[in-house]
Amino acid sequence: MAARCFAVTFDLALAALGGYLLGSIPFGLVLTMAAGLGDIRAIGSGNIGATNVLRTGRKGLALATLLLDGGKGAIAALAALYLAGEQALLVAGFAAVLGHNFPIWLGFKGGKGVATTLGTLIAASPFAGLGACLVWLVVARIFKISSLSALVALAAAPVMAYFLSGPEHAAMAAGLAVLGFIRHHANIRRLLKGEEPRIGQKKG
C-alpha cells in the first residue's frame, strides 16, 4: 500500500515538473526574436502572449504563438494522461499554465496563461474547453477586448467542466480561472475605468 502511494505521488510529481517545464517555454518571445522583432517584453504591454505579439502587426506570428501556447498545455496534459492517468493529466495541465505564467527562464515573469489554459481545458475536458473557446470568440466579436473575453471564458469554464466532465475537472478549471483573474488584475482595473485597449490596438 505504501509503495503504491509512493508510486502515485512520484508520478504526480513528475507530471507537475514535466508540465511546468513544457509550459515555461516562452514561444511568443522565441518567435518574435527569431523574426527579428526584438524582445516582445519591450513592446506594448510587455506580455509574452499572442495578444501582445499581435501588436507587432505580425498576425502570423500571433497565431503561431496562440497555437503553440495552447498546444503546450494540451500536450502536457495528454502526455501525463497517457503515462500516469487522469489525476496526472489535471496536475500536468495546471502546472503547464503555472510554467507559462511564471517561467523559470524569465525570472518567473511570464504571460497570463489564457491560451495555455484553453489548451489544457480542451485536452482535459474537450467540450468544456471548446465551449470556453466559443465564449471567448463571441465576447471578442462583440466587444473586441481580449482581456474581457478571457475573463468571461475563464469564469464560464468551471461551470461547463462540472456538468460535462465532473467535479475534479471543474476544480482544475476553477483553479485556472482564479489564477487567470489574478494575472489579469491590471486589466480588470483598466476595464473598470474604460481604458482597456482593443484587440490589435497598440498600447502605450
QUICORRA-V674890 format. One record per pair of residues at least 6 apart in sequence whose C-alpha atoms are under 6 Angstrom apart, sorted by the first residue. I is the first residue (numbers start at 0). J is the second residue. Records with the same first field share a line. If there is no record, write none. Layout:
# QUICORRA-V674890
I->J / J
This chain:
# QUICORRA-V674890
11->87
14->79 / 87 / 91
15->90 / 91 / 94
18->75 / 91 / 94 / 95
19->94 / 95 / 98
22->71 / 95 / 96 / 98 / 99
23->98 / 99 / 102
26->64
27->47 / 48 / 64
28->39 / 47
40->46
43->202
46->110
47->110
48->110
49->61 / 64 / 65
52->61
53->61 / 199
54->199 / 201
68->114 / 115
69->114 / 115 / 118
70->118
72->92 / 95 / 115 / 118 / 119
73->118 / 119 / 122
75->91 / 92
76->88 / 91 / 92
79->87 / 88
80->88
92->119
96->112 / 115
99->109 / 112
100->109 / 110 / 111 / 112
101->107 / 108 / 109
102->109
111->182
117->128
120->128
121->128
127->159 / 160
131->152 / 156
134->152
135->148 / 149 / 152
138->148
139->148
143->197 / 198
144->197 / 198
145->198
153->176
157->169 / 172 / 173
160->168 / 169
161->169
189->195
